Amino acid sequence: MASILTPVPTATLTVRRWLVPALLAVGLASCKNEVEKVEPIDTSYYPVQVGDFRIYEVTDTTWLRNVKTIARYQFREQVTEQYTDAAGRTAFRVVRSKRSTPADAWLSDSVLAVSPSATNVLVTRNNRRTVELVYPVRTGYFWNLNAFNELNPIEKSDIHFKQVGEPFTTTNAAGQSVTYPKTVTTALRETDAEEGGEYINLYYYYRNRQVYAPGVGPVYRSRRRFIYCEDGSCGGRLPSPDYIHSGSARTEILLQSGR
């Protein structure tokens, strides 16, 4: 019986031998070219270098039996030294000074330590280290403020990015406004007050906000803590935000920064 197989020319076999690997190589190269580029993480929301300074207008308000007292002054945060901390991280010594008016001399108030990295920013105040920021910034992301101090997990105090990429406007006591076109806002979570979260009810209110601008750093800080009732009875009244039995609020607005 005659064979139904047709001999394949030698030239054709030779072409196939080099053509198949070549096509595979082209396919692999095409796959490599389709790999998505990873965007660099923006860590510019808390820039720190030796010589940097920031001046804040501070407004402290206290309430007692619905009578409030207001005090205004200025804070200057000045970066004086770079060093390696006990954990092996790069850290910066920040001296905070205070003055009552722009005409007064600066008086030393306290010292902070700021340790920025590619993943977070740690700040140490009064020997207590907190996680001020985490990277990359993204809306709704939560982290533990007290992950590196003795309050973890006693007071978990979850912080989250409340707003990302939004403009923010500050207005000082003189009525001068500054708008930052792109910012991130951090805040305490808005539930689970028993674990240190931001909470509002008939008797108690607590809020913590910080706003950061890229290339600038912290531009706004706000803390408020109010008690609407002294002992739960309210003297026969219903508790109301219109009557603060006792409380305090501090607002810090960036006035000037530089090096």
N, C-alpha and C positions, 0 to 999 in steps of 0.2 A: 504494500500500500504506500502510496506516495505521501511524504510528510507534508502536513499543512503549515508547518512553521517556516517562516521566511527568514533567512539569515539576515542579521543586522550588520550593516557595514561597519567596519572598524572605525571610520571617521566619526560616525554617529555616536558610538560608544565613548570615544574620546571627548566629544563635545559634552555629553551628559556628565562625564566624570568631573569636569571643571564647572559646569553650569550649576549643578545642584549646590555645591558649597558656596558658590558666588551668590546664589539666591538666598541661602541661609544667612550669609553675612549681611546682605542688604536688609533682610528682615530684622536681624538683631540691631543693626544700626538704626533702623526706623523706630524700633521699640525704645532705644536709648534716647532718641530725639524727642519722644513723646513724654518722657518723664517730667512731671510738673516741678517747676522750680520752687524751692522753699523760701518764702519771704523772710528776711531777717526780722527778729523780734525787736520791737521798739522799746528800748529801756531808758528813754529820755525823759520820763515823767518825774524823775527825782535826781537831776544832775547834781553831782557833788565833786568839787575840786578845791584844793587848798587855795584860800584867798577869796572864795565865793562869800557873798553876804546877801541876806534878805532882811528887809525891814517891814514889820507888820504893825498895823494899827489894831490895838486890842480894846475891845469893849467888854467890861465885866459888869453884869447886872445881877443884883441879888434882890430877893423878895422876902418880906416878913409880914404876915397878915395882910397881904395884898398891897403893901407899900414897897415900891421898888427904889433902889439906890443904884446909880450908874457911875462907873469910874472908867476913864479912858487914859491910855498910855501907849507906849510903843515898845516892841520887842525887836532886837536885832539878833539874828542868828548868823554867826561868822565861822567859817571853816578854817581852823588854825593848824591842823596837823593830820598827816596820813600815817597809818601804822597797820600792823598785822595783829588781829585780836587773838584771844586764847584758842579760838576755834580754827585759826589759820585763815580767816577771811580778811580781805582788805577792809579797813574801817577808817572813818574820819572823825576827828574830835571837833565838835561844834560848840562854841561858847555862846550862850544866850545872855544878852545884856538888856537892861530895862532903863527907860527914862520916862518921866511924866509928860514932858513937852519937847518939841524939836529944839528948843533953846537950852535944854538941860544936858549935862554930861551923861554918857552911858555908864551905868553901874552894873557890874557882873551879877548875874542872877542864878544861872545854873549851867551845867555842862551836859551835852547829849553826845551819843555816839551813833553815827549813821553808817551802815554797812550795806552798800549796794552790790548786787550780783546780776548775772544773766537770768536768774529765776525769781528773785525777790529783793525787797529792801527791808532790812531790819533796823529798828531804832531802839536804843537803850536810854531810858530815862529813870533816874532814881534806882539804878541797878536792876531794872525790869526790862527785858527785851521783848519787843512786840513785832509782829509781821505787818508792816504798814502797807506794802504793795506786793503783788505777785505778778509775774510775767508768763505768757503774754496777757495783756488786758483783754477781757471779753465780758460782755454784758451778762449779768446774772451769776457769774462764777463766785463761789463761796470759799473762804479759807478761815483757819483758826488764828485769830489775833494773838492768842496767848500760847501758841504752840511751843515756845521756847522759854517759858517762865513757870513759876510755881502755881499759877492759877489754872494751868491746864491739867486735868479737864474740869476743875472745880467751877471755873467761870469760863466757859468755852468761847463766848463772845464772837460768834461768827460774823465776819465782815464779808460784804459782797460788793461787786461793781454794780452800782445802781444805774449809772449812765456811762456810756462810752462814746467818744467822738462828738459829743454835743458842745455847742458854745456855752459859755458861762460869763455872766457880768457881775462884777463887784462894784459896790458903791460905798465910798468912805463917808465919814461924818461930815465932811465939807461938801458932800454932794457930787464929788468927782467920780466918774464911772470909767471902768476899764473892761473891755470885752475880750475874752480869750476865745478864738474861733473853734478850738478843738481841746476838749478836756476829758478827764475821767473823774467820776464822783464815787467815793466809797462810803458805805453806810453800814450800820449794824442791821442784822436781819430784823424783820418787822413782826416776828412772832416769837413764842417761847421765851418770855421775859425771865422766867425762872432760871434760864441758862445764860442770862446776860444779854439777851437780844433787845433791840429797840422795841418799845412797847408803849401803847396808849390805853388807858382805861379810865374809869370814873375818878380814880384816886391818885394815879401816878402817871408821870410822863418822863420818858428819857429818849434823847436823840443824839446821834453823833454823826457828823458829816465832815468829809475832807475832799477838796477838789484840787486836782493836779493838772498842770498844763505842760505839754512837751517842751523841753528845752528851758523851762522856767522852774518847775518844781511845785511845791504846795503854794496855792494862791488864795485858798480860803479854808478856814477850819471853824467848826461850830459844834459846841456841846451845850445841851440843855437838860436840866433835871428839875422837875417841878413836883411838889406834893400839894394836892388840892384839898386834902383833909388832914387835920391834925391827928385824930385818933379813930377815924372811921365814922364818927357821929356827925361831924361838920357843924356842930352847934345847932342841930335841928334843920340845917339847910341841906339841899341836895348838892353834892360836889359838882363843880363847874370850872372849866378853863378860864372863866371870867374872874375867878377868885383864886389866887395862888396863896395858899397858906405859907409855904416856904419854898424857896427854890433858887437856882443860880443858872446863869447862862454866860458863856464866853464865846465871842466871835473874833477871829483874827483874819484881817484882810491885808494882802500883800500891797505895800505902797511902792517899794523900790527894791531892785535886785541888781547885782553886778559883781565885779571882781576887782 
